[in-house]
């Protein structure tokens, strides 16, 4: 019994770590996807790389092969290149190109899995939704410690994402906010763009086991979108995005354990909820803008009243012009409003 409880605790602890590392790795790269308006392109990558995994499996015949990751990443780049090439013709809009390319790749991958890989661990439901609770079952030896393989892989991806942002921070900032000046300054915006998309592809495919192809878009975009509502400073935005990813993961893990639900699904749900709360209640949020507009409207009414009094108080007919009934008539106010003012 004690051994079972100990194993259960370790397993849950490892699951939470995988979820946290996955969320953080996605949130780091997601900041630049949001700022560059590439959210839909990230969605396209998260779906179409499945075709790269399937094709790579058919070639190597090994579901655990590292070539599956490279095949998926390659197809992510192919997806981006196809969408960009199609949209540059000016015959098709960028959003339309996204809607044409990635459903075709994704649908083809699903057909290949259901037709030719039924007896292989390429389960469509797991690929789509992910199952992070199974991560502790697939372990590896790391300096004498048994750790989940996905924890090691996502940690490597997270470190790569962080290193990329630190090394190319100036270039990323410049090409994100002022592409024209970046071209004049000699920065290769195209090279940096495809490097970013390559990292997005690797992050997405490695995150498959934890969150799946569909929910990974929430891990990439929601924390960064929430951070963007709070701060426009890039460094602060990155930190806030990471903080949101941690909060979403911890709450998602705890609620999933309590209600016996999908952990990745609950974490993605929490990402949506925290974004909604931020959208409504941050200092520049939707509700705050409504309250501020209402407050300004009341202040304007007060200023209008003061101006009206100031214009008539020195005149001979001031007592008539500044009577309650007269003021209400001049300003077209209801009795309750002008009596309150």
C-alpha positions in Angstrom: 0.0 0.0 0.0 2.8 2.4 0.9 4.7 1.5 -2.3 1.5 2.2 -4.3 1.0 5.6 -2.7 4.6 6.5 -3.2 4.4 5.5 -6.9 1.1 7.4 -7.3 2.7 10.5 -5.7 5.8 10.3 -7.9 3.7 9.7 -11.0 1.5 12.7 -10.3 4.5 14.9 -9.6 6.1 13.9 -12.9 2.9 14.5 -14.8 2.7 18.0 -13.3 6.3 18.7 -14.3 5.7 17.5 -17.8 2.6 19.8 -18.0 4.5 22.7 -16.6 7.5 22.4 -18.8 5.3 21.9 -21.9 3.3 25.0 -21.1 6.4 27.2 -20.4 8.1 26.1 -23.6 5.0 26.9 -25.6 4.4 30.3 -23.9 8.0 31.4 -24.6 7.6 31.0 -28.4 3.9 32.0 -28.3 4.7 35.6 -27.4 6.3 36.2 -30.8 3.5 34.3 -32.6 0.9 36.7 -31.1 2.9 39.8 -31.7 3.5 38.8 -35.4 -0.2 37.9 -35.9 0.8 34.3 -36.6 -1.7 32.6 -34.4 -3.5 30.9 -37.3 -0.2 29.9 -38.8 0.7 28.2 -35.5 -2.6 26.4 -35.6 -1.9 25.2 -39.2 1.5 23.9 -38.1 0.1 22.1 -35.0 -2.3 20.1 -37.3 -0.3 19.6 -40.5 2.9 18.2 -38.8 0.8 15.1 -38.1 1.3 14.2 -41.8 5.1 14.5 -41.3 4.9 12.1 -38.4 2.9 9.6 -40.4 5.1 9.7 -43.5 8.3 9.5 -41.3 6.8 6.4 -39.6 6.1 4.7 -43.0 9.7 5.3 -43.9 11.5 4.2 -40.7 8.8 1.7 -39.4 9.6 2.8 -35.8 7.1 4.8 -33.7 9.8 5.8 -31.2 12.3 7.0 -33.8 13.7 10.5 -33.5 13.2 10.8 -37.3 9.5 11.3 -36.6 10.2 14.5 -34.8 12.4 15.8 -37.7 9.8 14.6 -40.2 7.1 16.5 -38.4 9.2 19.7 -38.1 10.0 19.5 -41.8 6.4 19.3 -42.6 5.7 22.3 -40.4 8.2 24.3 -42.5 6.6 22.9 -45.7 3.2 24.1 -44.4 4.5 27.6 -43.7 6.2 27.8 -47.1 3.1 26.5 -48.9 0.9 29.1 -47.1 3.3 32.0 -47.7 3.9 31.0 -51.4 0.1 30.8 -52.0 -0.6 34.1 -50.3 2.2 35.9 -52.1 0.5 35.2 -55.4 -2.1 37.8 -54.3 -4.7 35.5 -55.8 -5.5 34.1 -52.3 -5.6 35.9 -49.0 -3.3 34.7 -46.2 -6.2 33.5 -44.0 -7.7 31.6 -47.0 -4.3 30.0 -47.7 -4.2 28.8 -44.1 -7.7 27.4 -44.4 -6.8 25.6 -47.7 -3.4 24.1 -46.8 -3.5 22.8 -43.3 -6.9 21.0 -43.4 -5.7 19.2 -46.5 -2.5 18.0 -44.8 -4.2 17.1 -41.6 -7.1 15.3 -43.3 -4.6 13.3 -45.3 -2.7 12.3 -42.2 -5.9 11.1 -40.5 -6.8 9.1 -43.6 -3.3 7.4 -43.6 -3.5 6.6 -39.9 -7.0 5.1 -40.0 -6.2 3.2 -43.3 -2.7 2.0 -42.9 -1.7 2.4 -39.2 -4.6 0.9 -37.3 -2.4 -1.5 -35.4 0.3 1.1 -34.6 0.3 3.4 -31.6 -0.7 6.4 -33.7 -4.1 6.7 -32.1 -6.1 9.6 -33.6 -7.7 10.5 -30.3 -4.3 10.7 -28.4 -2.7 12.6 -31.3 -5.6 15.1 -31.2 -6.1 15.5 -27.5 -2.9 14.3 -25.9 -2.7 12.3 -22.7 -0.1 13.8 -20.3 -1.0 11.4 -17.5 0.6 8.6 -19.5 3.9 10.4 -19.7 5.4 8.8 -16.6 5.0 5.3 -18.2 7.5 6.1 -20.9 10.8 6.8 -19.0 14.5 7.1 -19.7 17.6 7.0 -17.6 19.0 10.5 -17.0 22.3 10.4 -14.9 21.0 7.5 -12.9 17.4 8.8 -12.5 14.3 7.5 -14.2 12.4 10.4 -15.7 9.6 10.7 -18.2 11.0 10.9 -21.7 8.7 13.7 -22.6 9.9 15.7 -19.6 13.5 15.5 -21.0 12.4 16.3 -24.6 10.2 19.3 -23.5 13.0 20.6 -21.3 15.4 20.5 -24.2 12.8 22.3 -26.4 12.2 24.9 -23.7 15.9 25.6 -23.3 16.3 25.9 -27.1 13.3 28.4 -27.2 14.8 30.4 -24.3 18.3 30.4 -25.8 16.9 31.5 -29.2 15.0 34.4 -27.6 18.0 35.5 -25.6 20.5 35.3 -28.4 18.3 36.9 -31.1 16.2 39.2 -28.8 17.3 42.4 -30.5 16.7 41.0 -34.0 13.3 39.4 -33.0 12.2 42.7 -31.4 13.3 44.7 -34.5 11.7 42.4 -37.1 8.5 42.1 -35.0 7.8 45.8 -34.5 9.6 47.4 -37.5 10.2 45.1 -40.5 11.0 47.9 -42.9 13.8 49.3 -40.6 15.0 45.7 -40.1 15.5 45.3 -43.9 17.3 48.6 -44.1 19.6 47.6 -41.1 20.4 44.4 -42.9 18.6 41.8 -40.7 17.3 38.8 -42.6 13.6 38.9 -41.6 12.9 35.8 -43.8 15.6 33.7 -42.2 14.5 34.7 -38.7 10.8 34.0 -39.6 11.6 30.5 -40.7 13.8 29.9 -37.7 10.8 30.9 -35.5 8.5 28.6 -37.5 11.0 25.7 -37.2 11.1 26.1 -33.4 7.3 26.3 -33.4 7.2 23.0 -35.3 9.6 21.2 -33.0 7.8 22.6 -29.9 4.4 21.4 -31.3 5.5 17.9 -32.2 7.3 17.2 -29.0 4.2 18.5 -27.1 2.0 15.9 -28.8 2.3 13.4 -26.0 1.3 16.0 -23.4 -1.4 18.1 -25.1 -2.1 16.8 -28.6 -2.4 18.6 -31.9 -5.5 20.6 -31.1 -4.9 21.8 -27.6 -1.3 22.8 -28.2 -2.5 26.0 -29.9 -4.1 27.1 -26.6 -0.7 26.5 -24.8 1.0 28.6 -27.5 -1.4 31.5 -27.9 -3.6 32.0 -24.8 -0.8 32.9 -22.2 0.8 35.3 -24.7 -2.5 36.9 -25.6 -3.3 37.4 -21.9 0.1 38.9 -21.3 -0.3 41.3 -24.3 -3.5 42.7 -22.6 -1.5 43.6 -19.5 1.8 44.9 -20.8 3.3 46.1 -24.1 6.9 45.8 -22.9 8.3 42.7 -24.6 10.5 41.5 -21.7 7.6 42.0 -19.2 5.2 40.3 -21.7 7.4 37.2 -21.9 7.6 36.9 -18.1 3.8 37.4 -17.7 3.2 34.8 -20.4 5.3 32.3 -18.5 3.5 33.1 -15.3 0.1 32.6 -17.0 1.3 29.2 -18.4 2.3 28.1 -14.9 -1.0 29.2 -13.3 -3.0 27.5 -16.1 -1.1 24.2 -15.7 -1.3 24.0 -11.9 -5.0 24.9 -11.8 -5.7 22.5 -14.8 -3.8 19.7 -13.0 -5.6 20.2 -9.7 -9.0 20.4 -11.2 -8.4 17.5 -13.5 -7.3 15.4 -10.6 -10.3 16.4 -8.5 -12.9 15.9 -11.2 -11.1 13.0 -13.0 -10.8 14.8 -16.3 -8.2 15.3 -19.1 -5.3 17.3 -17.7 -4.3 18.9 -21.0 -7.9 19.6 -21.7 -8.5 21.2 -18.3 -5.3 23.2 -18.6 -6.4 24.6 -22.0 -9.8 25.4 -20.5 -8.1 27.3 -17.7 -6.0 29.1 -20.3 -9.3 30.3 -21.9 -10.8 31.3 -18.6 -7.8 33.2 -17.4 -7.7 35.0 -20.8 -11.4 35.9 -20.4 -10.9 37.2 -16.9 -7.9 39.3 -18.1 -9.9 40.6 -21.1 -12.7 41.7 -18.8 -11.0 42.9 -15.7 -7.4 44.2 -16.4 -6.9 48.0 -16.2 -7.5 48.3 -20.0 -10.0 45.5 -20.1 -13.4 45.4 -21.7 -15.4 46.0 -18.4 -12.9 48.6 -17.2 -13.3 50.5 -20.5 -17.1 50.5 -20.0 -16.8 51.8 -16.4 -14.3 54.4 -17.5 -16.5 55.5 -20.3 -19.4 55.8 -18.0 -17.4 57.7 -15.4 -16.1 60.1 -18.1 -19.7 60.6 -19.2 -20.7 61.6 -15.7 -17.8 64.0 -15.4 -18.7 65.5 -18.8 -22.2 66.2 -17.5 -20.8 67.8 -14.4 -18.5 70.0 -16.5 -21.4 70.9 -18.8 -23.4 72.0 -15.7 -20.5 74.1 -14.4 -19.9 75.8 -17.7 -23.6 76.6 -18.0 -23.6 78.2 -14.5 -20.5 80.1 -15.3 -22.0 81.5 -18.5 -25.1 82.9 -16.7 -24.1 83.7 -13.1 -23.0 87.3 -13.9 -26.0 88.2 -16.0 -29.0 90.2 -14.9 -31.4 87.2 -15.6 -29.1 84.8 -13.7 -31.8 83.9 -11.1 -34.2 82.9 -13.9 -31.6 81.1 -16.1 -30.1 79.1 -13.2 -33.4 77.9 -11.8 -33.7 74.1 -11.7 -36.5 74.0 -14.3 -34.7 76.3 -16.6 -31.4 74.4 -16.4 -33.1 71.2 -17.1 -34.8 72.7 -20.1 -31.5 74.2 -21.5 -29.5 71.0 -21.0 -32.3 68.7 -21.9 -31.9 66.6 -18.7 -34.3 64.6 -16.8 -35.3 65.8 -13.4 -33.5 63.0 -11.5 -30.3 63.7 -13.3 -30.1 67.5 -12.9 -31.2 67.3 -9.2 -28.4 64.8 -8.6 -25.8 67.0 -10.4 
